[in-house]
Amino acid sequence: MSSQVVPQPRRLPRPVKLGTAVVEGLVDDIVRGVIAPGSSLPPEADLCAEFGVSRTVIRESIKIVQEKGLIRIEHGRGTQVTDPRQWNLLDDQILTAVIRHDESSQILDELVSVRTALEAEMAAAAAQHATPTERAQLAAALADMESLVDRAPDFSAADVRFHDIVMAMSRNRLGRTIVTSIHDKARTSMKYHGEYNTPVMKLTVEEHRAVYQAILDGSPDAAASAMRAHITGSWARRRPSNP
């Protein structure tokens, strides 16, 4: 009689909720291709053994993964992994996993493209709507960046604050939320950060100064152009070369 290999249970983190850990595991397996598009999820019994949880936890987790667009349940065919073009990339878990396994930097390129479009538009709006108080806040953020060109981690944080102030000035709440969400996920990848050194940080300050000056002058077109040039130029400088 042939022996059957029993999968070893994963060591799920504690005290993380079991269902959350199962969802994260399934999302990661699908995104990195362990369970390929068009293929079926393993049977419930196998997933129970793999994750060391009950059928109830597995079923609830599968429903959540389905809501994310990663799988669909078809009668007679089981639970199928969907085409990646159907995935909800604004979902935190999916985007984090896609960025983590993005060997070619394609998703980061797409993210920068979306961020550029939204932030350029918001910079233009900021030039139209900025109040004296907000202009003063932006000036202070720029001064912080100038004072931190020899302290990369603090400089990076000041950079983020500058951008957030511009977005807040635009009054575009949805655009700000989208950019903040996708940018936070991108910053979990070392490939997105690139190398910070003093010359790069000084150049970055000058790019931000151009954005600030355009907003101060009340010039929407100049503000959008300066923001677009900064984001695309910065990514071009730090984007990793594909192997």
Contacts in CASP RR format, 6 or more apart in sequence:
PFRMAT RR
TARGET T0000
AUTHOR 0000-0000-0000
METHOD contacts of the structure
MODEL  1
MSSQVVPQPRRLPRPVKLGTAVVEGLVDDIVRGVIAPGSSLPPEADLCAE
FGVSRTVIRESIKIVQEKGLIRIEHGRGTQVTDPRQWNLLDDQILTAVIR
HDESSQILDELVSVRTALEAEMAAAAAQHATPTERAQLAAALADMESLVD
RAPDFSAADVRFHDIVMAMSRNRLGRTIVTSIHDKARTSMKYHGEYNTPV
MKLTVEEHRAVYQAILDGSPDAAASAMRAHITGSWARRRPSNP
6 49 0 8 1.000
7 46 0 8 1.000
7 49 0 8 1.000
7 50 0 8 1.000
8 50 0 8 1.000
9 49 0 8 1.000
9 50 0 8 1.000
9 51 0 8 1.000
9 52 0 8 1.000
10 25 0 8 1.000
10 50 0 8 1.000
10 51 0 8 1.000
10 52 0 8 1.000
12 18 0 8 1.000
12 21 0 8 1.000
12 22 0 8 1.000
12 51 0 8 1.000
12 52 0 8 1.000
12 53 0 8 1.000
13 21 0 8 1.000
18 51 0 8 1.000
18 53 0 8 1.000
18 57 0 8 1.000
19 53 0 8 1.000
19 57 0 8 1.000
19 60 0 8 1.000
19 61 0 8 1.000
19 64 0 8 1.000
21 51 0 8 1.000
22 47 0 8 1.000
22 51 0 8 1.000
22 53 0 8 1.000
22 57 0 8 1.000
22 58 0 8 1.000
22 61 0 8 1.000
23 61 0 8 1.000
23 64 0 8 1.000
23 65 0 8 1.000
23 93 0 8 1.000
24 93 0 8 1.000
25 51 0 8 1.000
26 35 0 8 1.000
26 41 0 8 1.000
26 61 0 8 1.000
26 62 0 8 1.000
26 65 0 8 1.000
26 70 0 8 1.000
27 65 0 8 1.000
27 68 0 8 1.000
27 70 0 8 1.000
27 93 0 8 1.000
27 94 0 8 1.000
27 97 0 8 1.000
28 97 0 8 1.000
28 100 0 8 1.000
29 35 0 8 1.000
30 65 0 8 1.000
30 70 0 8 1.000
30 71 0 8 1.000
30 81 0 8 1.000
31 94 0 8 1.000
31 97 0 8 1.000
31 98 0 8 1.000
31 100 0 8 1.000
31 101 0 8 1.000
32 97 0 8 1.000
32 101 0 8 1.000
35 41 0 8 1.000
35 42 0 8 1.000
35 81 0 8 1.000
36 81 0 8 1.000
37 81 0 8 1.000
37 82 0 8 1.000
37 83 0 8 1.000
37 84 0 8 1.000
38 80 0 8 1.000
38 81 0 8 1.000
38 82 0 8 1.000
38 83 0 8 1.000
39 80 0 8 1.000
39 81 0 8 1.000
40 77 0 8 1.000
40 78 0 8 1.000
40 79 0 8 1.000
40 80 0 8 1.000
40 81 0 8 1.000
41 47 0 8 1.000
41 62 0 8 1.000
41 71 0 8 1.000
41 78 0 8 1.000
41 79 0 8 1.000
41 81 0 8 1.000
42 50 0 8 1.000
44 55 0 8 1.000
44 58 0 8 1.000
44 59 0 8 1.000
45 55 0 8 1.000
47 58 0 8 1.000
48 54 0 8 1.000
48 55 0 8 1.000
48 58 0 8 1.000
51 57 0 8 1.000
51 58 0 8 1.000
62 71 0 8 1.000
62 73 0 8 1.000
62 79 0 8 1.000
65 71 0 8 1.000
66 72 0 8 1.000
66 73 0 8 1.000
66 79 0 8 1.000
68 87 0 8 1.000
68 88 0 8 1.000
68 91 0 8 1.000
68 93 0 8 1.000
68 94 0 8 1.000
69 82 0 8 1.000
69 86 0 8 1.000
69 87 0 8 1.000
69 88 0 8 1.000
70 81 0 8 1.000
70 82 0 8 1.000
70 87 0 8 1.000
70 94 0 8 1.000
71 79 0 8 1.000
71 80 0 8 1.000
71 81 0 8 1.000
71 82 0 8 1.000
72 79 0 8 1.000
72 80 0 8 1.000
72 82 0 8 1.000
73 79 0 8 1.000
73 80 0 8 1.000
74 80 0 8 1.000
87 94 0 8 1.000
87 98 0 8 1.000
88 94 0 8 1.000
89 95 0 8 1.000
89 98 0 8 1.000
89 107 0 8 1.000
90 178 0 8 1.000
90 181 0 8 1.000
90 182 0 8 1.000
92 181 0 8 1.000
92 185 0 8 1.000
95 107 0 8 1.000
95 181 0 8 1.000
95 182 0 8 1.000
95 185 0 8 1.000
96 185 0 8 1.000
96 188 0 8 1.000
98 107 0 8 1.000
99 107 0 8 1.000
99 108 0 8 1.000
99 111 0 8 1.000
99 185 0 8 1.000
99 186 0 8 1.000
99 188 0 8 1.000
99 189 0 8 1.000
99 192 0 8 1.000
100 188 0 8 1.000
100 189 0 8 1.000
102 108 0 8 1.000
102 189 0 8 1.000
102 191 0 8 1.000
104 242 0 8 1.000
105 191 0 8 1.000
105 239 0 8 1.000
105 240 0 8 1.000
105 242 0 8 1.000
108 186 0 8 1.000
108 189 0 8 1.000
108 191 0 8 1.000
108 192 0 8 1.000
108 235 0 8 1.000
108 239 0 8 1.000
109 235 0 8 1.000
109 239 0 8 1.000
111 182 0 8 1.000
111 183 0 8 1.000
111 185 0 8 1.000
111 186 0 8 1.000
112 231 0 8 1.000
112 232 0 8 1.000
112 235 0 8 1.000
114 178 0 8 1.000
114 182 0 8 1.000
115 179 0 8 1.000
115 182 0 8 1.000
115 183 0 8 1.000
115 231 0 8 1.000
116 227 0 8 1.000
116 228 0 8 1.000
116 231 0 8 1.000
116 232 0 8 1.000
118 172 0 8 1.000
118 175 0 8 1.000
118 178 0 8 1.000
118 179 0 8 1.000
119 163 0 8 1.000
119 166 0 8 1.000
119 167 0 8 1.000
119 179 0 8 1.000
119 227 0 8 1.000
119 231 0 8 1.000
120 224 0 8 1.000
120 225 0 8 1.000
120 227 0 8 1.000
120 228 0 8 1.000
120 231 0 8 1.000
121 170 0 8 1.000
121 172 0 8 1.000
121 224 0 8 1.000
122 166 0 8 1.000
122 167 0 8 1.000
122 169 0 8 1.000
122 170 0 8 1.000
122 172 0 8 1.000
122 175 0 8 1.000
122 176 0 8 1.000
122 179 0 8 1.000
122 227 0 8 1.000
123 166 0 8 1.000
123 170 0 8 1.000
123 211 0 8 1.000
123 214 0 8 1.000
123 215 0 8 1.000
123 223 0 8 1.000
123 224 0 8 1.000
123 226 0 8 1.000
123 227 0 8 1.000
124 170 0 8 1.000
124 220 0 8 1.000
124 221 0 8 1.000
124 223 0 8 1.000
124 224 0 8 1.000
125 169 0 8 1.000
125 170 0 8 1.000
125 171 0 8 1.000
125 172 0 8 1.000
125 220 0 8 1.000
126 134 0 8 1.000
126 166 0 8 1.000
126 167 0 8 1.000
126 169 0 8 1.000
126 170 0 8 1.000
126 215 0 8 1.000
126 223 0 8 1.000
127 214 0 8 1.000
127 215 0 8 1.000
127 217 0 8 1.000
127 218 0 8 1.000
127 219 0 8 1.000
127 220 0 8 1.000
127 222 0 8 1.000
127 223 0 8 1.000
128 218 0 8 1.000
128 220 0 8 1.000
129 169 0 8 1.000
129 170 0 8 1.000
129 171 0 8 1.000
130 138 0 8 1.000
130 169 0 8 1.000
130 215 0 8 1.000
130 218 0 8 1.000
134 165 0 8 1.000
134 168 0 8 1.000
134 169 0 8 1.000
135 215 0 8 1.000
135 216 0 8 1.000
137 165 0 8 1.000
138 162 0 8 1.000
138 165 0 8 1.000
138 166 0 8 1.000
138 169 0 8 1.000
138 212 0 8 1.000
138 215 0 8 1.000
139 212 0 8 1.000
141 158 0 8 1.000
141 161 0 8 1.000
141 162 0 8 1.000
141 165 0 8 1.000
142 162 0 8 1.000
142 205 0 8 1.000
142 208 0 8 1.000
142 209 0 8 1.000
142 212 0 8 1.000
144 158 0 8 1.000
144 161 0 8 1.000
145 155 0 8 1.000
145 158 0 8 1.000
145 159 0 8 1.000
145 162 0 8 1.000
145 201 0 8 1.000
145 204 0 8 1.000
145 205 0 8 1.000
145 208 0 8 1.000
146 205 0 8 1.000
148 154 0 8 1.000
148 155 0 8 1.000
148 158 0 8 1.000
148 201 0 8 1.000
149 155 0 8 1.000
149 198 0 8 1.000
149 201 0 8 1.000
149 202 0 8 1.000
149 205 0 8 1.000
150 198 0 8 1.000
152 196 0 8 1.000
152 197 0 8 1.000
152 201 0 8 1.000
155 196 0 8 1.000
155 201 0 8 1.000
155 204 0 8 1.000
156 193 0 8 1.000
156 196 0 8 1.000
159 204 0 8 1.000
159 208 0 8 1.000
160 183 0 8 1.000
162 208 0 8 1.000
163 179 0 8 1.000
164 176 0 8 1.000
164 180 0 8 1.000
166 211 0 8 1.000
166 215 0 8 1.000
166 227 0 8 1.000
167 175 0 8 1.000
167 176 0 8 1.000
167 179 0 8 1.000
167 180 0 8 1.000
168 176 0 8 1.000
169 215 0 8 1.000
170 176 0 8 1.000
186 192 0 8 1.000
187 193 0 8 1.000
191 240 0 8 1.000
192 238 0 8 1.000
193 238 0 8 1.000
194 238 0 8 1.000
194 240 0 8 1.000
195 238 0 8 1.000
200 237 0 8 1.000
200 238 0 8 1.000
204 230 0 8 1.000
204 234 0 8 1.000
207 226 0 8 1.000
207 229 0 8 1.000
207 230 0 8 1.000
207 233 0 8 1.000
207 234 0 8 1.000
208 230 0 8 1.000
210 226 0 8 1.000
210 229 0 8 1.000
210 230 0 8 1.000
211 223 0 8 1.000
211 226 0 8 1.000
211 227 0 8 1.000
211 230 0 8 1.000
213 222 0 8 1.000
213 226 0 8 1.000
214 222 0 8 1.000
214 223 0 8 1.000
214 225 0 8 1.000
214 226 0 8 1.000
215 223 0 8 1.000
END
